[in-house]
Amino acid sequence: MKKSNTLSFTDNLHRSGRIFTAVCLVLMCLVPVIYCLSAGVTPMWGSIGMAFSFILTYVAIGLIEAVSYAPILGVGGQYLSFLTGNISNLRLPCAINAQNIAKTKQGSEEQEIISTIAIAVSGIVTTIIIGIGIIPLAIWGADIVEVLKPVSPYVIPAIFGGLGLVLIARYLKLTAIPFAIMLVIALITFLLGKDLGQATMLSLGMGVSLISGFITYKIDRKKTEKAAK
């Protein structure tokens, strides 16, 4: 019997996502190359080598985000998010809000489709808003930046506060313990005048969440087995 060559919905997403990701990576890498060729300059390899440890920090953040955001963004949503950027402050909140409105089941195809549509629309809206925002920036220039500077430090905390509240309310059993532990760590480091950095805090948070989730899963499984006897 001849096997069907038709790919499933998820396989199609992976194939398209890999193709467009590869194309975008090539285009992104061509920007500095074309600039250097047109300007007749070469990179300062020594400075790049000195910044290597700093670059590794962003690599670590990217890997952590890819693993931790995957269950919420879905396959299609994850490819779109990592191509367009602004995941934590735009794509992720849009995906979660769309899932809450549609009341989709975690891990279902409905969640996959809703997340992909929400993130795609978010990308289109972001592009349109940026296009509109360039107009006053071109007219008034640095004055706009100076006006918005006092507000900018509060944007990310406000977004993460709203996003965190939604996640805690939706997954209270899974998020309460990691949130409490990370809050204590953040308070202690703040009182000591230390800054562990975003990559370290993300790694710690992910580790605490995995351990807490595993323990919660084991406890719930024992309760279920005990109730079934």
C-alpha positions, 0 to 999 in steps of 0.5 A: 500500500502506497504511503501518503506524502501529505504532511500533518498540520504540525509538520507543515508548520515546522517545515515552513518555520524552518525555511523562513527562519533560515532565510531570515537568518541569512538576511540578518547576517547579510546586513553587517556584511553588506555594510562593511563591503559598501563602507570599505571597513572591517569588524574590530575582531578584538572588540568582538572577542572581548564581548563574547561573554556578553553575547553568550548571555543572550544565547542563554536567554534565547535558549531558555525562552525557546524552552519555557515559552514553547507550551504557550506559544505553540509551534507556529507561534514560536516560529513567528515570535522568534522571527519578529521579536518582542516575545515577552512584552508583546507576543506572549501576552497576546497569545495568552490573552487570545487563549483566555478569550477563546478558552482553549485547552492546553496543548490542543490544536485550537490553542495552536491555531489561536496562538498563531493567529494572535501572534501574526496579527500582533506582528502586523499591528506592531509593524503598522504602529512602528510605521506611524510612529516613525512620522513624528520621530522624523519630524521632531527627532530626539525631542520625542525620545526625551519626552518618553524617557521618564516613562520607558523604565516602567513599561516592561515591569507593567507588562510583566506584572499584568502577564504574571498576574494572568499566569498565576491566576490561571495556574496557581498550583504550579506558579505559587511556589516558584513565584514566592521563591523567586520573589524572596531571591529578588528581595535578598539580592536587592537588599544586598545591592547585587544584580544577578542579571536577567540570564541568571534570574531566568535560569534560576526561575526555570530551574525552580519551576521545573523542580516545583512542577515535578514535585507537584506532579509526583504528589498529584500522581500519588493522590490519584493512585491512592484514590483509585485503590 
